[in-house]
Amino acid sequence: MTASLSQSRRPADQRNSAQRSSEQRSLESVGLRPVDPVAAPTPSPLHLVSPEGQLQVHTAPYRGSFAGVLSQALRAAGLGSRVLVAQFLRGGVNQGPQGRLQLCGRLEWLRPEIEGCLDVSSLGSAEPLPGDEASAAVNAVWEVCREHLLAGDLDHLVLDELGLAIALGYLREEDVLSTLEQRPGSMDVIVTGTSLPINLISIADQVTELRRGF
């Protein structure tokens, strides 16, 4: 028995071709031409955005802006960031670079290797620069910070009372500014304290001024 396929039973591609031909003839009869199909644009590859760090300044007319910054550093370390907190004038535990504390597994806390906190009462006076022992202890802390700034092996670096260390003559402002300008773009650097040099504030990405509420 022989059977023939009717038009309704033709393969789908033949029916679609016949339909397209019919539509084309209809368009041409009224003077229109079908629009060529537009090729889909090739999707561009995804580009990962590298993390962007900031130089932040937290200043206040009084000594006491460190607590909020420390809590921020602890939170960052708890989330997996590599953090160094350096206090330049807070001694009293004979710590030094070799005795730095480890907190949260990823936070290091560094203080000068001196028996007490450094006095700021001579700030602005004509007294000579600090003695060799105190100066060497503060510079030892700065050298650790400087190495990390140039190596770019931290996520967060806190420099507490850096401005006072400069104002008291322990650190050279030119060296500090030059090193901060060479920091990697992915590192967050937070400077706290009073008496911050205007040149340091001018290169900061963010400046926060704390005021007493009374």
Order of alpha helices (4+ residues) and beta strands (2+ residues): alpha-beta-alpha-beta-beta-beta-alpha-beta-alpha-alpha-beta-alpha-beta
